[in-house]
Amino acid sequence: MPQLDTSTWFVTILSMLLTLYIIMQLKVSKHTYYQNPEPTITKTPQHTTPWSTKWTKIYSPLSLPL
């Protein structure tokens, strides 16, 4: 059975990592960012429901008289 030649693996892996790094740098450099992002103010709407102003009691079935 022939022996696996691993002498070129280091160069192959190193060139692959270098290529991936260059590709990622090119992708990031082409990305456009906002110059000065401003926060947007969001207002939560107030819902008027009939039960929001009244106090209600929830009766548990176990607390009711028999």
C-alpha positions as CSV (number, residue, x, y, z in Angstrom):
1,M,0.0,0.0,0.0
2,P,1.5,3.4,-1.0
3,Q,2.3,6.0,1.6
4,L,0.3,9.2,1.6
5,D,2.5,12.2,0.6
6,T,1.8,15.0,3.1
7,S,4.7,17.3,2.1
8,T,2.5,19.7,0.2
9,W,-0.3,20.0,2.7
10,F,1.1,22.9,4.6
11,V,1.5,25.0,1.4
12,T,-2.0,24.0,0.2
13,I,-3.7,24.9,3.5
14,L,-1.7,28.1,3.9
15,S,-2.6,29.3,0.3
16,M,-6.3,28.3,0.9
17,L,-6.4,30.4,4.1
18,L,-4.7,33.3,2.4
19,T,-7.1,33.2,-0.5
20,L,-10.1,33.1,1.9
21,Y,-8.8,36.0,3.8
22,I,-8.3,38.1,0.6
23,I,-11.8,37.2,-0.6
24,M,-13.4,38.2,2.7
25,Q,-11.5,41.4,2.8
26,L,-12.7,42.3,-0.7
27,K,-16.3,41.5,0.2
28,V,-16.1,43.6,3.3
29,S,-14.4,46.5,1.5
30,K,-17.2,46.7,-1.1
31,H,-19.9,46.8,1.6
32,T,-21.4,50.3,2.1
33,Y,-22.0,51.6,5.6
34,Y,-24.1,54.5,6.8
35,Q,-22.1,57.5,7.5
36,N,-24.0,58.7,10.6
37,P,-26.8,56.4,11.7
38,E,-29.5,58.2,13.7
39,P,-31.8,56.4,16.1
40,T,-35.5,56.4,15.2
41,I,-38.0,57.3,17.8
42,T,-40.9,54.8,17.9
43,K,-44.1,55.6,19.7
44,T,-46.1,52.9,21.2
45,P,-49.9,53.3,20.6
46,Q,-52.1,53.4,23.6
47,H,-55.0,51.1,23.2
48,T,-58.2,52.1,25.0
49,T,-59.9,49.0,26.3
50,P,-62.8,48.9,28.7
51,W,-61.0,46.6,31.1
52,S,-57.9,48.7,31.3
53,T,-59.5,51.3,33.6
54,K,-61.4,48.9,35.8
55,W,-60.1,46.5,38.4
56,T,-61.2,43.0,37.8
57,K,-60.9,39.9,40.0
58,I,-60.4,36.5,38.5
59,Y,-62.1,33.8,40.5
60,S,-60.4,30.5,40.7
61,P,-62.7,27.5,40.5
62,L,-61.1,26.1,43.7
63,S,-61.9,29.2,45.7
64,L,-65.7,29.3,44.9
65,P,-68.1,28.1,47.5
66,L,-69.4,24.6,47.1
